[in-house]
């Protein structure tokens, strides 16, 4: 006898993961995607830095990528081919320092950075009085801003090219301001040759209104008016802004109608940056032609080798001169012996 089907029983539907787009529907350019992983054994804080970098590269990265000790670089390359990955961010640790390699698929180049100092996102959040991290902050990729790289040196030009293409390009004519919520800043110091890596969140706030009105506009929450006699008390009770509020012309901008969570009736707003981490101090030490291999296009310690080679050449010249002097002395002695023999 056949089994009776229950009317309340729901059929099993397999959930398919939502595929991320590979081409920007506005610009038509290929969207860069990245994989963040480590090579070798790294300590716990560096492992947490890896997770912070994965979160920074969202949404076009594998946040829950699982790796094992048996995986080699070829395994990640084969995985990247199927996922249309364009860049690798590889963390490693030696006895002296930690390193970050940024490589472009499939044929390089590979930039190797020495990590002098770093701070995790959790450390930065704990140091702030009012940390800010809305749930939709990582739904869109961050903007990239490079400062101090225009020195004309070839290795800095290549570094600029790699970092500009590691995040999706934007079209200023069609971009929505509500999607610009994060920014990655890289500042190069010519004297120390160090790169300051910072990650900020962007928020806009109205200028010229009371603090209560500003919070009401930004949070879209119904205010508590039970203790007030009139609505005017809510508007006039709080003071206008604070000392840290950018109310000058340099800190304010005029925005179009698409200003995200800011009041659409207000056209004058202040741009606020709040660091969300991670924070790193990097030094470019090497550039390789291929994917973690190949000839050296740049080596920070190449000058030392050049000095060594110059010293070696000087030593060789001195030794050659000494040999020439010895040969001349031997020739003179031979001539004197020949003259003595002829006289005899």
Secondary structure, 3 states (H helix, E strand, C coil): CCCCCCCCCCCCCCCCCCCCCCECCCCCCECCCEEEEECCCCCHHHHHHHHHHHHHCCCCECCCCCCCCCCCHHHHHHHHHHHCCCEEEEEEECCCCEEEEEEECCCCCEEEEEEEEEECHHHHHHCCCCCCCCCCCCCCCCEEEEECCCCCCHHHHHHHHHHHCCCCCCCCCCCCHHHCCEEEEEEEECCCCEEEEEEEEEEEEECCCEHHHHHHHHHCCCCCCCCCCCHHHHHHCCCECCCCCCCCHHHEEECCCCCCCCCCCCCEEEEEEEECCCEEEEEEEEEECCCCCCCEEEECCHHHHHHHHHHHHHHHHHHHHHHHHHHHHHHHHHHHHHHHHHHC
